[in-house]
Amino acid sequence: MASSHSSSPVPQPNSSDAFFKKEKDVAKRFQPVQSLPDVCPKEPTGDPSSLCDSPSLVADQHRWTIYHSKVNLPAALNDPRLAKRESDFFTKTWGVDFVDTEVTPSFYLPQITKEHFALYQQEIAPREKVHERCKNICPSKDTFDRTLLHTYDKSRTDLEQVPKIFMKPDFALEDSLTFNAVLPWSHFSTAGGKGNRDAASSKLLQEKLSHYLDIVEVNIAHQISLRSEAFFHAMTSQHELQDYLRKTSQAVKLLREKISKIDKVMCEGSLRVLRLSLTRNNCIKAYNKLKLMATVHQTQPTVQLLLSTSEFVGALDLIATTQEVLQQELQGIHSFRHLGSQLCELEKLIDKMMIAEFSTYARNDLNRPLEDDCQILEEERLVSLVFGLLKQRKLNFYEIYGDEMIITAKNIIKQCVINTVSQIEEIDTEVVVKLADQIRMMNFPQWFDLLKDIFSKFTIFLKRIKATLNTIRSVVLLVLDKNQRTRDLEDTLQKNSVKDSPLDTEVAYLTHEGMFISDAFGEGDLPLVAADTTSQRNTSPNSEPCSSDSVSEPECTTDSSSSKEPTSSVTPGVEMMISDDMKLTELELGRLANNIQELLYNASDICHDRSVKFLMARAKGGFLEKLNSNEFVALSRLMEGFILDTEQICGRKSMSLRGALQSQANKFVNRFHEERKTKLSLLLDNERWKQAEVPAEFQDLVDSVSDGRISLPEKKPTGAEERKPTEFLIVEGQKYATVGTVLLLIRIILEYCQCVDNIPSITTDMLTRLSDLLKYFNSRSCQLVLGAGALQVVGLKTITTKNLALSSRCLQLIVHYIPIIRAHFEARLQPKQFSMLRHFDHITKDYHDHIAEISAKLVAIMDSLFDKLLSKYEVKAPVPSACFRNICKQMAKMHEAIYDLLPEEQTQILFLRINASYKLHLKRQLAHLNVVNDGGPQNGLVTSDVAFYTGNLQALKGLNNLDLNMAEIWEQKR
C-alpha cells in the first residue's frame, strides 16, 4: 500500500465529450516511493535533508517521542525498518501464523456448488437468448446518443450566452427595471465628447441583441427540424378529422329531425298524461298534508282536554305522536316552527302534574281509615300514573311513596295513643301534654291493649302497602315483558330478513328515495313486517292526532295506529297503555322492580322501628323489667305474632323489633333468674333439713312431668276438694323423702322450662341461668350439710345421719329430672347450639360426686365409731361384750335413721360398706391382741361376739339377706 495522495486516478473532463474517462498513463502521475521512518508527521519530499530530524535508532530507541504515536495506518503498514513485510495489519499484530490458519467450515452453512445454480440457469437461458436476439435486431444507439448528446450540449452552451432575464416567465419590457436592465440609458447618452463612444456602445448592444436573436432562432429551427415529421403528420390528420366532423354533423342533424317527428307523433300526448297524473298525485299529497296540519293544529286543545280528565298517558302519547309528525312529515312548515318547543314545555308541565298527582294519590291511599278493607284505591288511576311516569323516565317516584309511608306510620301511632288516652279518665290531657308522658301513665293492661291496637293497625297498613306496591310492580314487570317480547320479535325478524322479498326491496327503495311508505302503499297493502315494526301508540278516543275523516288516510294509519294485541295485565286494557316508545332498558326496569320490592321491606322496617320507639318510650323507668312472668309472656307472644305477620306479608325478616324484644327478654331473664336465685338462697338459709310433707299440688306437678307435660298445672278453683299432704313424693313408683326447698326448686325448674316454651328466643339464656341455679343449689346444700354451715345459719345443734341421708335423697331427686330437662331444652335448640347441653352433663357429674361424698360421710361416721369402740375391745367374758353391744346399738340407730329415707338397695350397699369398715377395724384389733382362729378360748369368745353382731345386723329390716362374710376378720395362714 502506498502512502502517496495520488494513489487513485482522478477523472478529468474532456471538452469534446460529456463523460469522464480514466487517464491511460497513470504511472506518470505517481511520485517515487520514499523510505519513511516509523511514523511520518508530514509527507516526505524526497529530499535526504528532510530526514535529518528523524530519531536515531541507537540513541532514541528507549525514549518516547511524538513519532511513537501510531495514528497513520499506511505509515504503520509500510515501516521500512521491518525485516519482513507483513501481509496486512492483522499479521503484524497477531503474528505470521494468522494468515496461514485454515478456517473451519461452518456446520450451519451448506457447501454451494454449480449444481445449485442449474435450475436458475435453465430458467434464465431462454430469456438470455431472447435478449441477445433483440440486441442483434435493434441497431446500436450509441452513435446516435453520442451525437444527440453532443448537439444538446452545444445548443445548451449557446443558450447559456443569452442572459437569464430573457428566459424569465414574467419577462415584460413594460417593467422599468426590466427595461433598464435590457437597454441601459448609458448607451443613449450624447452629452459632451462621448458621442462617438456611446454610438459605438449602442451599435455593440444592437449587435449583441441580434446575436441573441440569431441563437434563439437557430435553436427554434433546430427543434422544428427535429419534429418536422410529427408536425406534418399532425397537419394531415387535422384535415381528415375535419372531414369526419363534417359528416358526423350532417348525420346528427338528420337524426334530430327524425326524433323531432317521432316526439310530435308518439310521445308528446303520453308524456302530458303522465305529467297531469303526477300533478294530481302532488295535489292529493298537498291535500293530505293540509288535513294533517289541521289535525296537528288541534293538538294543544286536545292535550288540555285530556289533562282535565287526568289522562296523562294519552296526553303524552299525543304529544309524542305530534312531535314525530312535526319532525318527519311536517318538517320545515313555517307556521309550526314554535309548536315543537310549546309541546316540550307542555310535556314538562305534565311531568310536574304527574308527580303532584302521585303524591296526592299516595297521601290519600295511606291515610284512609285503617279498617279490614285492603282494596286498592282507584287502581286504574294508579296504573295510568305509573305508566305516565315510566314513559317520562321518572323512575324515582317510589321515593315519594316511601316518604309518605314514614309520615303515615308516625300518625298511626299518634292517633292510636290519642284514641286510647281519650277513653282513660285517669289521664288529664290538659295537664299531661306530651304523648310519651301519657303513655307512661298507663298501667300494663291499658298499655298492652294500646300496643295490640297499634300492631293491628300496622298489619292492615302493611297489607295496603303491599297491594299498592304489587300493582305498581306488576305494571313495571308488564312493561319489561313487553320489551322482551319486542326484542325477541326484532331478533326473529332480523333472522328472517336474510331472504328479502321483492316487496321488502321496493319498500327499502322507496324509503331510500325519500318517499313515505304510506304514499306508495294503500292502507290494506301495508306489509305485515312494516306494520309490526312501525312505532305504534295507544291513546284514548279523544286523543287521536287525526280527525275522523282523515283516519282512513295512509299517513294517519302509519303514525297513530293502535296496538290491538289482547294480553292479560293488571287491569283490562292496561296493555293498550304500553307504547313502544318507552325507551327504558331491561336493566332499568329490573332495578326499578327490585327497588319497589325493597320499598315493601322498608315499610316493614318502618313499622318495626316505630314500634320499637313506642316500646322504648314505655320502657323508661324499668316498667318492662318489672313485669311478672305472665305479663311478659303475653307481651312477648303479642310481639312475636306481629313479627311473624309482618314477615308473612313482606317476605323478609325485620330485626329491629326482634332485637328490642330480645333485649327486653334478656333483661327479663336476668330479673327472672335473680328473683328465683334469691328465693332459693332464702329457702336454703332457712332450711332445717327435716323431711317435709308433700302437698297434693306438688304431687300433681310431678305426675304431669311423668306424663310428658313439662309445665305448671293450672290453679284449681277454690271450691275444689282439698287433699291431705303425703309423707313421700312418688316419682315413677319410687318414694322420695324431700325437704320443702327441693319441692319449690322443682317448681322453679318447671317455671324455667315453661318460660322457654312461651319465649323461644331466650332458650339459650334460660339454659345458662338454669344451669347456674342447679349449680348454686348443689354447692350451697353441700356447704350447709356436708360443710355443717346449717349449724350457724339455721342454728342446728348437729348434722345428723338423717340430715345427710335426706340431703342425698334430695340430690337424687334433682338428678332424676336433669335428663328430662335436658331433653326439653334440646328440642328447642338449634343444632349448632347443642354444645350448650354439656352444662347438664357437668351438673349431673357434680351431683353424683356430691351424693358419693354424702355416702362416704355416713361410712366415715361409723368408721370413726368403730375405731373408737374396737380400740378398747378385750377378749374376755361376759359374752356378748359391751363393745359389741354398743356397736350393734349404733348400727340399729343408723338403720333407723336412713331406712325410711333411702331405698332398700342403697341401704344395703351402705351397710355393706359400713360392715367392711367394721371388719377392717376388728381384724386390726384381733391382730393387736394376738387372737387367732385356732379354736382356743379366746377364739371362741370372739366367735360368740361376732355371731351376736351378725345376728343383730341381719335382724334389721331389709338386711336379713346381707352377706357379711365375717371370716375375713381372721388372718389367713400362710
Disulfide bonds with the S-S distance in Angstrom:
Cys546-Cys556 2.48
